[in-house]
Amino acid sequence: MTYSSETGRRAVERRWTTVYSRLSELRPLRLDTVAAIVGLALALALLPLRFFASQLYLETVPLILGTACVLYLVSLYQGTNSTSLPTLPSRVAMALPSIVLAGLSALVVLTVIQGARTPLFFGVASVLGTLVIGQILFVNDRELHPGILLLQIIAFAFVFRFTALYATPGYIGIDIWTHTELTQAILDDRSVGGISHDKHYASPFYHLLVASSSVLYDVSLRTALYLSVGIAMPLSVLLVYATANLLVSARWATLATALFALASHVSMWGMHLIPTSLGLVFFLAMLYSLLRVMRIEYTTRDFALLVLFSIAVILTHQVSTFIMLVLLLAAFLAQLVFEIDPLGLTRVDTSVFRSKKPVNLIGLVVFNFGLTIFVWSLTPYGNQSFLATVMSFFSQTVEESAGFLNIASDTGDADPDEAAQATTTLLDQLVPYVDALGFLFLLGVTFVGCLYVVHRRRAEQSVFTLLLAAAFMLVFVLGLPMFGIRNFIPTRWFAFLFAPMAILGAIGLRTMVQGLEPRIVVSVLLIFVLVYPGAMILAVESNSENPVFDDHHEQLAYNEAELAAVDSIGELTGSQTGSEIREDQRIHTDHPYQTLFWRTGAYPRSGIGTATVPDDGVADHEYTVYRSTQSTDAVYFTDADGNGRIEQIDQPQLCRPDQATVYTNGDVTMCAAGPGSG
């Protein structure tokens, strides 16, 4: 009996040994194929969420993800495409650069003549963007000149941004006015101690750069800002080219540069020039340095540059710092993946990506996390440190507001029936999709690029860093807001997210060109070339100083009369301090105009607010400020329930007939309660 049992046990062991031996000889599981199938299944699983919450990305991202996975699976099925794609005729390819540069000159002339960037400007800019990307994709290898293409991209970036700065009397944006005051305080005090009360005291690099430029060039702060940060922003797209060129050929690196330069949020930070803008520049430099040490046999100088740029981000902007830490965490996790190698990712095809051993980043990660915690602990914010305040805000949000599909928005408490009545036209329904269309197109090709790089033969620390960084950032941008968490200011992340997305997106388009049959490739490329530039340019972030859809988006810039009125009203009221303001002395006007008063120091923040204007009713405030923009363009007021909404009003709704006019310059009027009012 014992002999029989022992024999059976040995037979079982031999059988399992044989099975294991055969399994080990089989071809490793295709991770990219599995990822595409899982992605498609996830897209199908997410589709029903649109019935539980009304949110643009819940409705669109599953469709984009599913389409990307299907295209990738089709490219695997069809195999390598040996048929050459149609290319532009030589004469056309040679003429297009001149046409683009002439078109850019026309944009400058158009802005000077019309005094603003009008819908005609954005239409011409969209055509020029299409011509630039069309050259990159459809010019043959012999006539492809990356230098000329980069010149067109940089020229486009300069013209698109500086025409907006030229046509705007003051600044574009909201926060910029506060940063101008902080920079002036540094100049007045001749030291950074002038802003010792502010959270930027420990991250003053932006303000020091603008202040020193003003002194060096002997110009105003506005001009100094444009000559320093304003010039750096369009030039910084070259860092995307340098980063992408570490991974792919010049054609696709140039495409990544164009995708990034045209991106809406990137354009916005090239016009709304605040510490986020400079933080983005240093982030791009740090991303290039990080991938460089992963791609080459780096020297001490290369690693020192990486450390230097990471410190520069920390000393420039808090949100940029957090995003950089997310990138470093992604790089460290990529290192662990390739060191532990649980999925057999070390068998890399060096003909795809020039591979080397994973770079040890633990020291860099620990250093940056430690320096960040140290700096934030010393940064004043409210009545405590910046670190303590942020942690307090986050914990409070998690306890009080977080919940699945608790979509965070400014109108989340509005009644659905009222919202349905407010959205009556087709344009009202289309505008949000137009604003997001460019991002969704880029997201689609990014998904394809991610599937391509997870193949065992293509996986490498640098591309996995991009993949993980993009995934983590998307969690902060799209994922956490679905749970009601917006403490991380997701709108600030998009421009940083676009850097890895642009590179992965270029890889994704290359994948489709190499894998799909010509008819499908040409269709995909034409749709992308025709839609992406225009979609990014028409998005509200690209034209906030003069929105294309001015009935749906507020204008974040002011004319000379509106700027003069703020100064005059400040002098008229004596520029009181917050402690001197009684509740009945508060001034009420629209948003964003109310922010201009307290950000410029004309009136204290506690003394001004957004006016409450009931539907078809009049405001019941003692002191109000009306401007003609409130009757022609989109501005924010609050309703009787305290919900903010975009509305156009008539002057009597804010400046009532029983009020007295205490100031007017023809465009802006300040009204106060008359003797017989109330």
Stockholm file with secondary structure:
# STOCKHOLM 1.0

chainA/1-678         MTYSSETGRRAVERRWTTVYSRLSELRPLRLDTVAAIVGLALALALLPLRFFASQLYLETVPLILGTACVLYLVSLYQGTNSTSLPTLPSRVAMALPSIVLAGLSALVVLTVIQGARTPLFFGVASVLGTLVIGQILFVNDRELHPGILLLQIIAFAFVFRFTALYATPGYIGIDIWTHTELTQAILDDRSVGGISHDKHYASPFYHLLVASSSVLYDVSLRTALYLSVGIAMPLSVLLVYATANLLVSARWATLATALFALASHVSMWGMHLIPTSLGLVFFLAMLYSLLRVMRIEYTTRDFALLVLFSIAVILTHQVSTFIMLVLLLAAFLAQLVFEIDPLGLTRVDTSVFRSKKPVNLIGLVVFNFGLTIFVWSLTPYGNQSFLATVMSFFSQTVEESAGFLNIASDTGDADPDEAAQATTTLLDQLVPYVDALGFLFLLGVTFVGCLYVVHRRRAEQSVFTLLLAAAFMLVFVLGLPMFGIRNFIPTRWFAFLFAPMAILGAIGLRTMVQGLEPRIVVSVLLIFVLVYPGAMILAVESNSENPVFDDHHEQLAYNEAELAAVDSIGELTGSQTGSEIREDQRIHTDHPYQTLFWRTGAYPRSGIGTATVPDDGVADHEYTVYRSTQSTDAVYFTDADGNGRIEQIDQPQLCRPDQATVYTNGDVTMCAAGPGSG
#=GR chainA/1-678 SS CHHHHHHHHHHHHHHHHHHHHHHHHSCCCCHHHHHHHHHHHHHHHHGGGGGTCCCHHHHHHHHHHHHHHHHHHHHHHHCCCCSCCCCCCHHHHHHHHHHHHHHHHHHHHHHHHHSSCCHHHHHHHHHHHHHHHHHHHHSCGGGCCHHHHHHHHHHHHHHHHHHHHHHCSSCSSSHHHHHHHHHHHHHHHTSGGGGTTSGGGGSCHHHHHHHHHHHHHTCCHHHHHIIIIIHHHHHTHHHHHHHHTTTSCHHHHHHHHHHHHHCHHHHHHTTSCSHHHHHHHHHHHHHHHHHHHHHSCCCHHHHHHHHHHHHHHHTTCHHHHHHHHHHHHHHHHHHHHHHHCTTCTTCCCTTTSCCCCCCCCHHHHHHHHHHHHHHHHHSEETTEEHHHHHHHHHHHHHHHTCCTTCCCCTTTTSCHHHHHHHCCSHHHHHHHHHHHHHHHHHHHHHHHHHHHHTSTTTCCHHHHHHHHHHHHHHIIIIIGGGGTCCTTCGGGTHHHHHHHHHHHHHHHHHHHHHHSCHHHHHHHHHHHHHHHHHHHHHSGGGSTTSCSSTTTSBCCCCCHHHHHHHHHHHHHTTCCCGGGCCGGGCEEECBTHHHHHHHTTSSCGGGEEECBCCTTSCCCCSEEEEETHHHHSBEEEECTTSCEEEECCCHHHHSCTTEEEEEECSSEEEEEECTTCC
#=GC SS_cons         CHHHHHHHHHHHHHHHHHHHHHHHHSCCCCHHHHHHHHHHHHHHHHGGGGGTCCCHHHHHHHHHHHHHHHHHHHHHHHCCCCSCCCCCCHHHHHHHHHHHHHHHHHHHHHHHHHSSCCHHHHHHHHHHHHHHHHHHHHSCGGGCCHHHHHHHHHHHHHHHHHHHHHHCSSCSSSHHHHHHHHHHHHHHHTSGGGGTTSGGGGSCHHHHHHHHHHHHHTCCHHHHHIIIIIHHHHHTHHHHHHHHTTTSCHHHHHHHHHHHHHCHHHHHHTTSCSHHHHHHHHHHHHHHHHHHHHHSCCCHHHHHHHHHHHHHHHTTCHHHHHHHHHHHHHHHHHHHHHHHCTTCTTCCCTTTSCCCCCCCCHHHHHHHHHHHHHHHHHSEETTEEHHHHHHHHHHHHHHHTCCTTCCCCTTTTSCHHHHHHHCCSHHHHHHHHHHHHHHHHHHHHHHHHHHHHTSTTTCCHHHHHHHHHHHHHHIIIIIGGGGTCCTTCGGGTHHHHHHHHHHHHHHHHHHHHHHSCHHHHHHHHHHHHHHHHHHHHHSGGGSTTSCSSTTTSBCCCCCHHHHHHHHHHHHHTTCCCGGGCCGGGCEEECBTHHHHHHHTTSSCGGGEEECBCCTTSCCCCSEEEEETHHHHSBEEEECTTSCEEEECCCHHHHSCTTEEEEEECSSEEEEEECTTCC
//
